[in-house]
Amino acid sequence: MDLEYSATEEAFRAEVRSWLDENLPRDMQAKVHNHRWLTREEYVRWHKILAARGWVAPAWPVEFGGTGWSAAQRHIFEEECARAGTPQIMPFGVSMVAPVIMRFGSEGQKRHFLPRIYDCTDWWCQGYSEPGSGSDLASLKTRAVRDGDHYVVNGQKTWTTMAQHADWIFCLVRTDPEAKKQEGISFLLIDMKTPGITVRPIRTIDEDHEVNEVFFDNVRVPVANLVGEENRGWTCAKYLLGHERTGIAAVGRAKRELAFLKRVAGDEQSGGVSLMHDVRFAAKVADLEIEIMALEMTVLRVVSSENHGKGPGPEASLLKVKGTEIQQRLTELMVEAIGPRALPFHLDRFEDADAGEPLDQLAAYYFNFRKTSIYGGSNEIQKNIMSQMILGL
C-alpha cells in the first residue's frame, strides 16, 4: 500500500479542511477541544449539517447515500474532522445498525430505516450487554416469544449508551431457549416509545449520565422488525461487532489528543521547566506517538481491504485492543502532566465551553476512558479471538 498521499488526495484534504473551517459551529468546536459534554441537540445539529453536505456516512454504498470515497479519502476526512474538533457522529445508527440492515435487512427495512438514520430523524442505541452477559454475550437471557404478528420481549439490557436520547434500539434477544447459545438468538429493531420500556440512568465515576439500564416488560415488537432470519441473529451480531471494533480505534482523535498532551506538558510547571525537557516523560510521549503511527498504518490496511469488498475480520480485534490502550495511555499522561491540578473537577462547567480552565476536567476524562478496554468486547476476549482466528491457537 502506498503510504504517500497523492496530489489529488492532498487537494481533497484541503477541500475538507476549508469546508470544516467554514461550517463547524465554534461553540461545539470549543466544547470538543476542551473536553466538555455535548447535548443531544448539539450532536443532532452537527449530524444534520454533515448530512446536508452528503458527508455523514462516507462508508455507506453510494446507492444508500455514501460518498464513494476511497479508503485514503475516508481516512483523510476522519483525520480532518478530529483535527478540527467536530462532535462525534453517534455510531449506533450510521456505523453499526445501518450496515446490518444493508446486509441482512428486508427491502422494506432498508427503505424505511436507512434514510431516517442518514438524516438523524431517529437516534439509535445498542441493546447487547446484560447483567452477567457482557463479554460472554451469547449467554444473554432477554427473551422474545412469538405471539402472532408480534414478539413479546422481556428482560434487561445494561450499559446502554445514550439510551436516554434514543428513538430506537437494536437488540439481541433469545428466541429459542433450547438451542445452543449462539443458535437461538435473533436481531430485533425496537421502538423506544413502545409501552413496557423503562430507561434508568447509570452515573459513572466521572459523574456523567452516558449509560443506562433498559428494562423490557411484555414489550410487543412487530415481527416485521426482525432483521434476517429468526434464531440467526448471531450472524448479524458478529458482523456489527466487526464494524464497531474497527471504529473504536479512533486514530484521528488519538492524534488530536496527542497534540493536546504535548501542549499541556509543554506548559511551564511550578519549577519553570517544561515536562517535555524531562527525558523520562518525553520518552513516554515518544513511545505513544510511535504506537499511534503504527495503529494508523494498520487502520489504513483494514479500510483498504474493506474497499475491495472484504468486511472487517479478526484484525478488527487488534484495532480495538491497541486503539483503547492508546486512548487510556493518553489520558494517563495528561493527568501525570498536570499533577495535583488533576484532583478537582467541576460538574457545573462540563456543559459550558467557556467555563474554567481547559485542564479542570482532565480527571473526569481520565475516569471515563477506563471503560474503553471493556466495551465492544473486553480486550482479554479480543486477544482470545486473535489467538484463535489469526494465530490458529
Backbone torsions as a table, in degrees:
resi	resn	phi	psi	omega
1	MET	NA	132.2	179.3
2	ASP	-75.5	117.4	-176.0
3	LEU	-91.1	0.3	175.9
4	GLU	-95.9	132.8	179.2
5	TYR	-76.5	139.9	178.9
6	SER	-77.5	169.1	177.3
7	ALA	-61.3	-36.6	178.2
8	THR	-64.5	-41.7	179.7
9	GLU	-67.9	-37.4	177.5
10	GLU	-68.0	-33.8	175.4
11	ALA	-66.7	-37.7	176.1
12	PHE	-63.3	-42.6	177.7
13	ARG	-58.4	-43.7	-179.9
14	ALA	-63.7	-37.9	178.0
15	GLU	-63.7	-46.8	-179.7
16	VAL	-63.2	-45.8	-178.1
17	ARG	-61.7	-42.6	179.4
18	SER	-63.9	-43.6	-179.3
19	TRP	-64.3	-42.3	179.1
20	LEU	-63.9	-41.9	179.3
21	ASP	-60.4	-31.7	-177.7
22	GLU	-87.1	-26.8	-168.5
23	ASN	-115.3	-14.3	179.3
24	LEU	-76.8	118.1	179.3
25	PRO	-59.6	133.0	-174.0
26	ARG	-66.3	-32.1	-179.8
27	ASP	-65.3	-40.8	178.3
28	MET	-71.0	-38.6	177.9
29	GLN	-59.2	-43.7	179.8
30	ALA	-62.5	-40.1	178.5
31	LYS	-62.2	-44.2	-178.4
32	VAL	-64.5	-46.6	-178.2
33	HIS	-65.7	-28.8	-179.1
34	ASN	-99.7	11.6	175.5
35	HIS	59.8	41.2	177.6
36	ARG	-93.6	161.2	176.1
37	TRP	-75.1	142.6	174.7
38	LEU	-106.9	150.8	179.0
39	THR	-86.4	165.4	175.3
40	ARG	-56.7	-43.7	-177.2
41	GLU	-61.6	-36.0	179.6
42	GLU	-70.6	-41.6	175.6
43	TYR	-59.7	-46.2	-178.7
44	VAL	-65.7	-40.2	-180.0
45	ARG	-58.5	-46.9	-179.6
46	TRP	-68.0	-39.8	177.6
47	HIS	-55.8	-45.9	-177.1
48	LYS	-69.3	-33.0	175.3
49	ILE	-62.2	-45.9	179.1
50	LEU	-67.3	-39.3	179.8
51	ALA	-62.2	-40.6	179.4
52	ALA	-63.2	-31.5	178.2
53	ARG	-81.0	-16.1	-177.6
54	GLY	87.0	18.3	-173.9
55	TRP	-115.9	13.1	-172.9
56	VAL	-80.3	-21.3	-177.2
57	ALA	-135.8	67.4	-175.3
58	PRO	-59.6	-28.7	-175.4
59	ALA	-84.6	-9.1	179.7
60	TRP	-70.1	151.2	170.6
61	PRO	-58.8	149.3	-176.4
62	VAL	-58.6	-35.8	-177.2
63	GLU	-65.1	-18.4	178.2
64	PHE	-103.6	2.0	179.0
65	GLY	115.2	5.8	178.0
66	GLY	-70.7	168.1	-174.0
67	THR	-87.7	-21.8	-174.0
68	GLY	76.6	14.3	-179.3
69	TRP	-69.4	156.3	173.1
70	SER	-75.0	170.4	176.9
71	ALA	-59.3	-40.5	180.0
72	ALA	-65.0	-41.2	179.5
73	GLN	-64.9	-41.4	178.3
74	ARG	-62.1	-40.7	179.0
75	HIS	-65.9	-42.7	178.2
76	ILE	-60.4	-44.6	-179.6
77	PHE	-60.0	-47.1	180.0
78	GLU	-63.7	-39.0	179.5
79	GLU	-64.7	-42.6	-179.3
80	GLU	-70.4	-35.8	175.2
81	CYS	-62.4	-42.9	178.7
82	ALA	-65.1	-43.0	179.6
83	ARG	-59.9	-44.1	-177.7
84	ALA	-71.0	-25.2	-177.7
85	GLY	87.0	45.6	177.1
86	THR	-78.2	151.1	169.8
87	PRO	-61.0	152.5	177.4
88	GLN	-70.5	138.6	167.8
89	ILE	-78.1	118.2	-177.8
90	MET	-53.6	124.8	-171.1
91	PRO	-78.1	-16.6	-169.2
92	PHE	-63.7	-33.7	176.3
93	GLY	-88.4	-63.2	-171.1
94	VAL	-64.7	-44.8	-169.9
95	SER	-102.3	-11.4	-174.3
96	MET	-117.6	-67.5	-176.5
97	VAL	-74.4	-32.7	-179.0
98	ALA	-59.2	-48.0	177.2
99	PRO	-59.8	-33.0	178.0
100	VAL	-67.4	-44.1	178.6
101	ILE	-63.0	-41.7	178.9
102	MET	-61.1	-39.2	-174.1
103	ARG	-84.0	-41.0	-171.0
104	PHE	-118.3	-12.2	-173.5
105	GLY	-77.1	163.5	176.3
106	SER	-76.7	166.4	177.5
107	GLU	-62.0	-37.6	177.5
108	GLY	-63.5	-40.5	177.4
109	GLN	-65.0	-39.6	178.6
110	LYS	-63.8	-45.6	-177.9
111	ARG	-64.5	-37.5	-175.8
112	HIS	-81.2	-50.4	-168.1
113	PHE	-84.2	-39.1	-171.8
114	LEU	-62.6	-44.6	177.3
115	PRO	-62.8	-34.0	-179.6
116	ARG	-73.8	-28.9	173.0
117	ILE	-71.9	-41.9	-175.8
118	TYR	-60.1	-45.1	-176.2
119	ASP	-97.9	9.4	177.0
120	CYS	63.5	30.1	168.0
121	THR	-60.9	-38.4	178.7
122	ASP	-114.7	132.3	172.3
123	TRP	-98.3	129.0	-175.2
124	TRP	-108.3	154.3	168.7
125	CYS	-134.9	170.3	-171.0
126	GLN	-112.0	123.6	177.9
127	GLY	-106.0	77.1	179.6
128	TYR	-111.4	-67.7	-172.7
129	SER	-65.2	148.0	175.7
130	GLU	-136.1	163.1	171.6
131	PRO	-57.5	117.4	-178.9
132	GLY	88.4	-3.7	179.5
133	SER	-136.0	82.5	178.7
134	GLY	-114.2	-87.4	177.1
135	SER	-65.2	-33.2	174.0
136	ASP	-90.6	67.2	-170.8
137	LEU	-64.4	-29.6	-177.0
138	ALA	-67.8	-9.6	177.5
139	SER	-87.7	10.3	-176.0
140	LEU	-58.2	152.0	-173.1
141	LYS	-120.5	-8.1	178.2
142	THR	-58.3	125.9	-172.7
143	ARG	-102.8	145.8	170.8
144	ALA	-130.9	115.4	-176.7
145	VAL	-108.9	128.7	-178.5
146	ARG	-68.6	131.3	176.6
147	ASP	-139.2	88.3	-177.9
148	GLY	67.1	-122.1	-179.4
149	ASP	-90.7	13.4	-179.2
150	HIS	-133.0	159.6	162.5
151	TYR	-103.7	143.0	173.8
152	VAL	-105.8	116.6	-171.5
153	VAL	-105.1	131.2	174.9
154	ASN	-136.0	136.5	178.6
155	GLY	150.8	-162.4	-175.3
156	GLN	-146.3	138.7	169.7
157	LYS	-115.2	153.4	-178.8
158	THR	-139.0	166.9	-175.9
159	TRP	56.5	35.9	-175.8
160	THR	-84.7	104.2	-173.3
161	THR	-67.8	129.1	175.4
162	MET	60.3	24.0	177.7
163	ALA	-61.9	-26.1	179.7
164	GLN	-65.4	-18.2	179.8
165	HIS	-103.5	-10.4	-163.6
166	ALA	-78.4	144.7	171.0
167	ASP	-92.4	-31.9	-177.9
168	TRP	-138.2	155.2	175.4
169	ILE	-132.9	133.8	171.6
170	PHE	-97.1	131.0	-169.2
171	CYS	-127.9	142.1	163.9
172	LEU	-92.1	127.6	-178.1
173	VAL	-134.0	152.9	179.7
174	ARG	-91.5	118.3	-179.9
175	THR	-106.6	-12.5	175.5
176	ASP	-137.6	94.5	-176.4
177	PRO	-69.1	-13.4	-178.4
178	GLU	-89.2	-16.1	-177.2
179	ALA	-78.5	166.3	172.3
180	LYS	-59.4	156.1	-167.6
181	LYS	-49.6	-51.8	-175.8
182	GLN	-75.0	-19.7	-170.8
183	GLU	-90.5	-6.9	-178.2
184	GLY	-112.5	25.3	-174.0
185	ILE	-111.7	141.4	176.9
186	SER	-125.2	161.6	-175.7
187	PHE	-112.2	112.7	-176.4
188	LEU	-116.4	145.9	171.9
189	LEU	-104.3	122.7	-171.2
190	ILE	-125.8	128.6	175.5
191	ASP	-70.9	122.5	-177.2
192	MET	-68.2	-11.8	177.5
193	LYS	-88.1	-0.6	-179.5
194	THR	-64.7	134.6	177.2
195	PRO	-55.9	140.4	178.6
196	GLY	102.6	-3.8	178.5
197	ILE	-98.9	128.4	177.6
198	THR	-124.8	131.6	178.4
199	VAL	-112.1	125.0	178.5
200	ARG	-122.0	133.1	-176.5
201	PRO	-72.8	148.6	168.6
202	ILE	-116.1	120.0	177.0
203	ARG	-87.7	121.8	-178.8
204	THR	-86.0	176.6	-171.7
205	ILE	-64.6	-20.3	176.9
206	ASP	-89.4	8.1	178.3
207	GLU	72.9	11.7	-179.6
208	ASP	-88.3	152.7	170.7
209	HIS	-104.0	86.9	-178.5
210	GLU	-111.9	-32.6	-176.0
211	VAL	-118.6	164.0	-171.6
212	ASN	-148.3	164.3	162.6
213	GLU	-98.8	142.7	176.5
214	VAL	-127.1	124.2	-177.7
215	PHE	-109.2	139.7	178.0
216	PHE	-118.6	118.6	-178.2
217	ASP	-123.3	96.8	-178.6
218	ASN	53.2	48.4	-179.8
219	VAL	-82.5	124.3	-177.6
220	ARG	-93.9	121.8	-176.6
221	VAL	-121.9	125.4	178.9
222	PRO	-57.4	139.5	177.1
223	VAL	-59.4	-27.2	178.3
224	ALA	-61.4	-15.6	179.9
225	ASN	-91.5	6.7	172.6
226	LEU	-77.0	128.0	177.1
227	VAL	-96.8	126.1	-177.0
228	GLY	73.8	-155.0	-177.4
229	GLU	-92.6	151.2	173.9
230	GLU	-61.8	139.0	179.9
231	ASN	70.0	10.8	177.3
232	ARG	-120.1	23.5	-177.4
233	GLY	-70.8	-19.3	180.0
234	TRP	-64.1	-31.6	176.0
235	THR	-63.0	-44.0	176.4
236	CYS	-62.5	-42.2	-176.9
237	ALA	-61.6	-44.6	-179.4
238	LYS	-65.9	-39.9	178.4
239	TYR	-62.1	-44.6	179.8
240	LEU	-64.7	-43.8	-177.3
241	LEU	-63.4	-31.7	175.8
242	GLY	-61.7	-43.3	177.7
243	HIS	-67.2	-39.9	-179.2
244	GLU	-63.1	-45.9	-174.1
245	ARG	-70.1	-32.9	176.1
246	THR	-62.8	-42.5	-178.4
247	GLY	-69.5	-27.1	-177.8
248	ILE	-63.1	-24.0	-178.3
249	ALA	-55.7	-41.4	172.1
250	ALA	48.0	57.1	-176.8
251	VAL	-63.4	-43.9	-178.3
252	GLY	-59.0	-43.4	178.4
253	ARG	-65.0	-39.0	178.9
254	ALA	-61.9	-39.2	179.0
255	LYS	-67.1	-38.6	177.1
256	ARG	-65.1	-42.2	-179.0
257	GLU	-70.5	-29.9	174.6
258	LEU	-63.9	-42.4	177.4
259	ALA	-63.0	-39.0	177.2
260	PHE	-63.3	-44.0	178.4
261	LEU	-58.8	-43.6	-179.8
262	LYS	-63.5	-37.0	178.1
263	ARG	-66.7	-43.3	-180.0
264	VAL	-63.5	-47.1	-178.6
265	ALA	-69.3	-24.0	-179.6
266	GLY	-81.3	-14.8	175.9
267	ASP	-64.0	146.1	178.0
268	GLU	-67.1	127.0	178.2
269	GLN	-85.8	-174.8	-175.1
270	SER	-57.9	-29.1	179.4
271	GLY	-85.0	-1.7	177.2
272	GLY	82.4	11.9	-177.8
273	VAL	-122.7	131.5	177.4
274	SER	-64.5	139.8	177.3
275	LEU	-63.4	-24.8	179.5
276	MET	-68.8	-8.5	172.8
277	HIS	-91.9	-5.1	175.1
278	ASP	-83.4	118.7	-173.0
279	VAL	-58.9	-41.9	-177.0
280	ARG	-68.4	-43.2	179.3
281	PHE	-68.4	-42.8	179.2
282	ALA	-60.5	-35.2	178.3
283	ALA	-66.0	-38.0	176.8
284	LYS	-62.1	-43.1	179.4
285	VAL	-65.6	-41.7	179.8
286	ALA	-63.5	-43.9	177.9
287	ASP	-59.1	-41.6	-179.1
288	LEU	-66.5	-39.6	179.6
289	GLU	-64.2	-37.9	177.4
290	ILE	-64.2	-41.4	178.2
291	GLU	-61.1	-40.8	179.7
292	ILE	-65.6	-40.9	178.2
293	MET	-62.3	-42.3	179.0
294	ALA	-65.6	-40.7	178.3
295	LEU	-62.9	-40.6	179.9
296	GLU	-60.5	-42.7	179.6
297	MET	-64.1	-38.1	179.4
298	THR	-67.2	-42.1	177.6
299	VAL	-60.7	-42.8	179.6
300	LEU	-60.9	-38.3	178.0
301	ARG	-66.5	-42.0	-179.6
302	VAL	-65.9	-46.1	-180.0
303	VAL	-63.5	-37.0	178.3
304	SER	-63.3	-41.0	178.8
305	SER	-66.5	-33.1	176.4
306	GLU	-64.4	-34.7	178.7
307	ASN	-64.0	-20.2	178.8
308	HIS	-100.7	21.1	172.2
309	GLY	89.3	5.7	178.9
310	LYS	-96.5	122.5	177.2
311	GLY	-71.5	164.7	178.7
312	PRO	-58.0	129.8	178.7
313	GLY	-106.0	-153.2	-178.4
314	PRO	-62.5	-18.4	177.4
315	GLU	-64.4	-20.5	175.3
316	ALA	-60.2	-31.1	177.8
317	SER	-66.8	-37.3	177.3
318	LEU	-62.9	-44.5	179.4
319	LEU	-62.3	-40.6	-179.2
320	LYS	-63.8	-46.3	-177.6
321	VAL	-63.6	-53.2	-176.2
322	LYS	-68.8	-39.2	179.4
323	GLY	-60.4	-45.2	-177.6
324	THR	-73.7	-34.1	175.8
325	GLU	-62.9	-40.6	178.5
326	ILE	-65.3	-44.1	179.6
327	GLN	-59.4	-43.6	179.3
328	GLN	-66.2	-40.7	-178.9
329	ARG	-65.5	-37.7	176.8
330	LEU	-58.0	-47.8	-178.2
331	THR	-68.5	-32.7	177.3
332	GLU	-63.9	-43.2	-179.3
333	LEU	-71.5	-31.3	174.6
334	MET	-61.0	-46.4	-179.8
335	VAL	-66.4	-40.6	177.5
336	GLU	-61.6	-36.8	-176.5
337	ALA	-67.1	-36.4	-176.0
338	ILE	-96.6	-6.8	172.4
339	GLY	58.0	-130.4	-175.7
340	PRO	-60.7	-21.0	179.4
341	ARG	-68.1	-10.4	178.0
342	ALA	-80.2	-12.9	-173.7
343	LEU	-64.3	-50.9	-177.4
344	PRO	-87.7	149.1	164.3
345	PHE	-145.1	148.3	-169.3
346	HIS	-114.8	112.3	-176.3
347	LEU	-61.7	-33.7	-176.4
348	ASP	-69.1	-9.8	-179.0
349	ARG	-99.2	-9.3	-169.9
350	PHE	-69.2	-24.0	179.9
351	GLU	-103.5	7.1	-179.2
352	ASP	-118.1	111.0	-175.7
353	ALA	-65.4	-23.0	-174.4
354	ASP	-99.5	-2.3	-174.7
355	ALA	-89.7	131.3	171.5
356	GLY	72.4	178.9	178.5
357	GLU	-76.3	153.9	175.4
358	PRO	-62.7	-12.1	-176.3
359	LEU	-95.5	-8.8	-169.8
360	ASP	-79.0	4.7	178.6
361	GLN	-120.6	5.5	-172.8
362	LEU	-69.0	-29.2	176.1
363	ALA	-64.4	-44.6	177.8
364	ALA	-63.2	-39.2	177.9
365	TYR	-61.7	-42.8	176.6
366	TYR	-61.0	-48.0	-179.9
367	PHE	-58.8	-44.1	-176.4
368	ASN	-61.0	-36.4	-174.8
369	PHE	-82.4	2.1	172.1
370	ARG	-65.9	-23.1	-174.8
371	LYS	-78.6	-18.9	-167.5
372	THR	-63.2	-29.1	-179.8
373	SER	-80.2	-1.4	-179.9
374	ILE	-107.3	-46.5	-173.9
375	TYR	-72.6	161.6	-176.1
376	GLY	70.6	18.0	-173.4
377	GLY	93.8	118.3	-173.8
378	SER	-57.5	155.0	-178.0
379	ASN	-63.0	-29.1	176.9
380	GLU	-64.2	-41.9	178.0
381	ILE	-65.5	-39.2	179.5
382	GLN	-62.7	-36.3	178.4
383	LYS	-67.2	-35.4	174.7
384	ASN	-63.3	-43.0	179.0
385	ILE	-60.2	-45.4	-179.4
386	MET	-63.8	-41.1	-177.8
387	SER	-66.0	-34.0	-178.8
388	GLN	-80.7	-45.3	-169.4
389	MET	-93.8	-23.1	179.4
390	ILE	-102.2	-46.6	-176.7
391	LEU	-91.8	-15.3	179.0
392	GLY	71.2	27.6	-178.2
393	LEU	-90.1	NA	NA
